[in-house]
Amino acid sequence: MNTITMNLQADKLIREALCEDISSEDVTTNSVMKEAVMGEVDLLCKEDGVIAGLEVFERVFHLLDENVKVELYCKDGDKVKNGQLMGKVTGDIRVLLSGERVALNYLQRMSGIATYTNSVSALLEGTKTKLLDTRKTTPNMRIFEKYAVRVGGGYNHRYNLSDGVLLKDNHIGAAGSVTKAIEMAKEYAPFVRKIEVEVESIEMVKEAVKAGADIIMLDNMSPEEMEEAVRIIDGRAETECSGNVTKENIGRLTSIGVDYISSGALTHSAPILDISLKNLHAVS
């Protein structure tokens, strides 16, 4: 996550998360820490995984106090181990205590997504198929969650509704048919936008090909139907398969030869990676 992205988008969201957690004051911290005392705390990994979100973790503390020092011993994308010391945070103990939960929430969530994505993408090694995320993200967390997917070895589908044309079942229903939906999208959307259409049957596949779709998403089809669909499309459009794709069932899709497999599970079902701030103590 580069500096421009952090300043333009992430900072606002991180501030909102901090305001949610500290609406007026941190009553607990202020009751036991009457004045500024310098302290240090360890950033510890408590299970194996792929780390993601270290810049966001650090930014939480810097938005509370720019004088906080975060020393990191790993970087995003690194594989970490249970018990590994990943860094140290030094600063006003009041800031360390008040920022701890928000900073860890980001780091745990993003690292969990990177870890899960990494385990799924490993199942596609040796194939031409790329693993994509979806828009099934936590509200106000999309920028962080999609970044974590990339760190884990996956790729991003469109970022939001302004990012590309994806004609799903209800769009097709509104337009009247696959052909009409594609025709209307070609007429309205900028020519630089690819047009993707979601299909649920072989007949819809044939119609989408004839109408000139750029990408055809095979949604909730059986492996046998998808194999037939890929043969029908025959390179005239890019292919994507989707629908309840998880680590447990993606193996059955790898031999079909689609260009992309998209999985909402990368963001909506990844468990967090257990990470803690421990051993807080005063330093001179």
C-alpha positions as CSV (number, residue, x, y, z in Angstrom):
1,M,0.0,0.0,0.0
2,N,1.8,3.1,-1.2
3,T,1.9,6.5,0.5
4,I,-0.6,8.2,-1.9
5,T,-3.2,5.4,-1.2
6,M,-2.6,5.7,2.5
7,N,-3.0,9.4,2.6
8,L,-6.0,9.6,0.2
9,Q,-8.0,6.6,1.4
10,A,-6.6,4.6,4.2
11,D,-6.1,7.5,6.7
12,K,-9.7,8.5,6.7
13,L,-10.9,4.9,7.3
14,I,-8.3,4.4,10.1
15,R,-9.4,7.6,11.8
16,E,-13.0,6.4,11.7
17,A,-12.0,3.1,13.3
18,L,-10.1,5.0,16.0
19,C,-13.1,7.3,16.6
20,E,-15.4,4.3,16.9
21,D,-13.1,2.8,19.6
22,I,-12.4,6.1,21.4
23,S,-15.5,8.2,21.3
24,S,-14.3,10.6,24.0
25,E,-11.4,9.1,25.9
26,D,-9.8,5.8,26.9
27,V,-11.2,5.7,30.4
28,T,-9.3,2.6,31.4
29,T,-5.9,3.8,30.3
30,N,-6.4,7.3,31.6
31,S,-7.3,5.9,35.0
32,V,-4.0,4.0,35.4
33,M,-1.7,6.3,33.5
34,K,-2.0,9.8,34.8
35,E,0.9,11.2,32.7
36,A,3.2,10.3,29.8
37,V,5.6,7.4,30.4
38,M,7.7,5.9,27.6
39,G,7.1,2.2,27.0
40,E,7.8,-0.7,24.7
41,V,5.7,-3.6,23.6
42,D,6.5,-6.7,21.5
43,L,4.5,-7.6,18.3
44,L,4.2,-11.4,18.5
45,C,2.8,-13.9,16.0
46,K,0.9,-16.7,17.7
47,E,0.3,-19.0,14.6
48,D,1.9,-19.7,11.3
49,G,0.7,-17.6,8.4
50,V,1.4,-14.8,5.8
51,I,1.6,-11.3,7.3
52,A,-0.2,-8.4,5.7
53,G,-1.1,-4.9,6.9
54,L,2.1,-3.9,8.7
55,E,1.9,-0.3,7.3
56,V,-1.7,0.0,8.4
57,F,-0.7,-1.3,11.9
58,E,2.0,1.3,12.1
59,R,-0.2,4.1,10.8
60,V,-2.7,3.6,13.6
61,F,-0.1,4.5,16.2
62,H,1.3,7.4,14.1
63,L,-2.2,9.0,13.7
64,L,-2.5,9.0,17.5
65,D,1.1,10.2,18.1
66,E,3.6,10.7,15.3
67,N,6.4,10.2,17.8
68,V,5.6,6.5,18.3
69,K,8.4,4.3,16.9
70,V,7.5,1.0,15.2
71,E,10.4,-1.3,14.5
72,L,9.5,-4.2,12.2
73,Y,11.5,-7.4,11.7
74,C,9.4,-8.7,8.7
75,K,7.5,-7.2,5.8
76,D,4.1,-7.8,4.1
77,G,4.1,-11.1,2.2
78,D,6.5,-12.8,4.6
79,K,5.6,-16.2,6.0
80,V,5.7,-16.0,9.8
81,K,5.8,-18.7,12.5
82,N,4.1,-19.2,15.8
83,G,6.1,-17.5,18.5
84,Q,8.0,-15.2,16.1
85,L,8.9,-11.7,17.3
86,M,7.8,-9.5,14.4
87,G,8.6,-6.1,15.8
88,K,8.5,-3.7,18.7
89,V,6.5,-0.5,19.3
90,T,7.9,2.2,21.5
91,G,6.2,5.4,22.7
92,D,3.8,6.9,25.2
93,I,2.3,4.0,27.0
94,R,-1.1,5.7,26.9
95,V,-0.9,5.7,23.1
96,L,0.3,2.1,22.9
97,L,-2.7,1.0,25.0
98,S,-5.3,3.1,23.3
99,G,-4.2,2.1,19.8
100,E,-3.6,-1.6,20.5
101,R,-7.0,-3.0,19.6
102,V,-7.5,-1.1,16.3
103,A,-4.0,-1.8,15.1
104,L,-4.3,-5.5,15.8
105,N,-7.8,-5.7,14.3
106,Y,-6.4,-4.5,11.0
107,L,-3.3,-6.7,11.1
108,Q,-5.1,-9.8,12.2
109,R,-7.8,-9.4,9.6
110,M,-5.5,-8.6,6.7
111,S,-3.0,-11.3,7.6
112,G,-5.8,-13.9,7.9
113,I,-7.0,-13.0,4.4
114,A,-3.4,-13.2,3.0
115,T,-2.9,-16.5,4.7
116,Y,-6.1,-18.0,3.4
117,T,-5.5,-16.6,-0.1
118,N,-2.0,-18.0,-0.2
119,S,-3.3,-21.5,0.7
120,V,-5.9,-21.4,-2.1
121,S,-3.6,-19.9,-4.7
122,A,-1.1,-22.7,-4.0
123,L,-3.7,-25.2,-5.3
124,L,-3.7,-23.4,-8.8
125,E,0.1,-23.6,-9.2
126,G,1.1,-25.1,-12.6
127,T,-2.2,-24.0,-14.2
128,K,-3.0,-20.9,-16.3
129,T,-5.9,-20.0,-14.0
130,K,-5.7,-16.9,-11.8
131,L,-7.4,-16.6,-8.5
132,L,-9.7,-13.5,-8.1
133,D,-11.5,-11.9,-5.1
134,T,-15.0,-10.4,-5.3
135,R,-16.9,-7.4,-3.9
136,K,-18.0,-9.5,-0.9
137,T,-15.9,-7.5,1.5
138,T,-16.5,-5.9,4.9
139,P,-18.0,-2.4,4.6
140,N,-15.3,0.2,4.8
141,M,-12.6,-2.5,4.7
142,R,-12.4,-3.2,1.0
143,I,-9.2,-1.3,0.4
144,F,-7.5,-3.3,3.1
145,E,-9.0,-6.6,2.3
146,K,-8.3,-6.5,-1.5
147,Y,-4.7,-5.4,-0.7
148,A,-4.4,-8.5,1.6
149,V,-5.6,-10.7,-1.3
150,R,-2.7,-9.5,-3.5
151,V,-0.2,-10.0,-0.7
152,G,-1.4,-13.6,-0.4
153,G,-0.9,-14.2,-4.1
154,G,-4.3,-13.6,-5.5
155,Y,-5.6,-11.0,-7.9
156,N,-8.3,-8.3,-7.6
157,H,-11.5,-8.4,-9.6
158,R,-13.1,-5.0,-10.1
159,Y,-12.7,-2.8,-7.1
160,N,-16.2,-1.3,-7.1
161,L,-19.3,-0.7,-9.3
162,S,-17.5,2.1,-11.1
163,D,-14.6,-0.1,-12.1
164,G,-16.2,-2.3,-14.8
165,V,-19.3,-3.8,-16.3
166,L,-20.5,-7.1,-14.8
167,L,-23.9,-8.1,-16.0
168,K,-25.4,-10.5,-13.4
169,D,-28.7,-12.3,-13.4
170,N,-30.7,-9.4,-12.1
171,H,-29.2,-7.0,-14.7
172,I,-30.0,-9.5,-17.4
173,G,-33.6,-9.8,-16.0
174,A,-33.9,-6.0,-16.0
175,A,-32.7,-5.8,-19.6
176,G,-34.8,-8.7,-20.9
177,S,-32.1,-11.0,-22.1
178,V,-28.3,-11.6,-22.3
179,T,-28.2,-10.2,-25.8
180,K,-30.0,-7.0,-24.9
181,A,-28.0,-6.5,-21.7
182,I,-24.7,-6.8,-23.7
183,E,-26.0,-4.5,-26.4
184,M,-27.0,-1.8,-23.9
185,A,-23.7,-2.1,-22.0
186,K,-21.7,-1.7,-25.2
187,E,-23.8,1.4,-26.1
188,Y,-23.4,3.0,-22.7
189,A,-20.1,2.0,-21.2
190,P,-16.8,3.6,-22.2
191,F,-15.1,1.6,-25.0
192,V,-12.1,1.0,-22.7
193,R,-14.3,-1.1,-20.3
194,K,-14.5,-4.8,-20.9
195,I,-18.0,-6.3,-20.6
196,E,-18.4,-9.4,-18.5
197,V,-21.6,-11.4,-18.3
198,E,-22.7,-14.0,-15.8
199,V,-24.3,-17.1,-17.2
200,E,-26.0,-20.1,-15.6
201,S,-26.7,-22.4,-18.5
202,I,-25.2,-23.6,-21.8
203,E,-27.8,-21.7,-23.8
204,M,-26.8,-18.5,-22.0
205,V,-23.2,-19.2,-22.8
206,K,-24.0,-19.5,-26.5
207,E,-26.0,-16.3,-26.4
208,A,-23.2,-14.4,-24.6
209,V,-20.6,-15.5,-27.2
210,K,-22.8,-14.5,-30.1
211,A,-23.5,-11.1,-28.5
212,G,-19.8,-10.4,-28.1
213,A,-19.1,-10.5,-24.4
214,D,-15.5,-10.0,-23.5
215,I,-15.6,-12.2,-20.4
216,I,-18.1,-14.9,-19.6
217,M,-18.5,-15.9,-16.0
218,L,-19.7,-19.5,-15.5
219,D,-21.8,-19.2,-12.3
220,N,-22.7,-22.2,-10.2
221,M,-22.3,-24.7,-13.0
222,S,-21.2,-28.3,-12.6
223,P,-17.6,-29.1,-13.7
224,E,-19.1,-31.0,-16.7
225,E,-21.1,-28.0,-17.7
226,M,-18.1,-25.7,-17.4
227,E,-16.0,-28.0,-19.5
228,E,-18.6,-27.9,-22.2
229,A,-18.9,-24.1,-21.9
230,V,-15.1,-23.6,-22.3
231,R,-15.3,-25.8,-25.5
232,I,-18.1,-23.6,-26.9
233,I,-16.4,-20.3,-26.1
234,D,-13.2,-21.6,-27.7
235,G,-11.1,-18.6,-26.9
236,R,-13.6,-16.0,-28.2
237,A,-14.0,-14.6,-24.7
238,E,-12.1,-14.9,-21.5
239,T,-13.6,-17.3,-19.0
240,E,-14.2,-17.1,-15.3
241,C,-15.9,-19.6,-13.0
242,S,-17.6,-18.6,-9.7
243,G,-20.0,-19.8,-7.1
244,N,-19.2,-21.1,-3.7
245,V,-15.5,-21.6,-4.5
246,T,-13.5,-22.5,-1.4
247,K,-10.2,-24.2,-0.6
248,E,-12.0,-27.5,-0.1
249,N,-13.6,-27.7,-3.5
250,I,-11.3,-25.6,-5.8
251,G,-9.4,-28.8,-6.8
252,R,-12.2,-30.0,-9.0
253,L,-12.0,-26.8,-11.1
254,T,-8.2,-26.7,-11.9
255,S,-8.4,-29.0,-14.9
256,I,-11.2,-27.1,-16.7
257,G,-8.9,-24.5,-18.2
258,V,-10.8,-21.3,-17.3
259,D,-8.8,-18.1,-17.2
260,Y,-10.0,-17.0,-13.8
261,I,-11.6,-18.5,-10.7
262,S,-13.3,-16.0,-8.4
263,S,-14.0,-16.7,-4.7
264,G,-15.8,-14.5,-2.2
265,A,-14.5,-16.8,0.5
266,L,-11.1,-15.1,0.3
267,T,-12.5,-12.1,2.1
268,H,-15.7,-13.2,3.7
269,S,-14.6,-16.5,5.2
270,A,-10.9,-16.1,6.0
271,P,-10.2,-16.5,9.7
272,I,-8.0,-14.0,11.4
273,L,-4.3,-14.7,12.1
274,D,-3.7,-14.7,15.8
275,I,-1.3,-11.8,16.6
276,S,-0.7,-10.0,19.9
277,L,1.0,-7.1,21.5
278,K,2.7,-8.5,24.6
279,N,5.2,-7.7,27.3
280,L,4.5,-4.0,27.7
281,H,7.0,-2.3,30.0
282,A,8.3,1.1,30.8
283,V,11.6,2.2,29.3
284,S,13.9,5.0,30.3
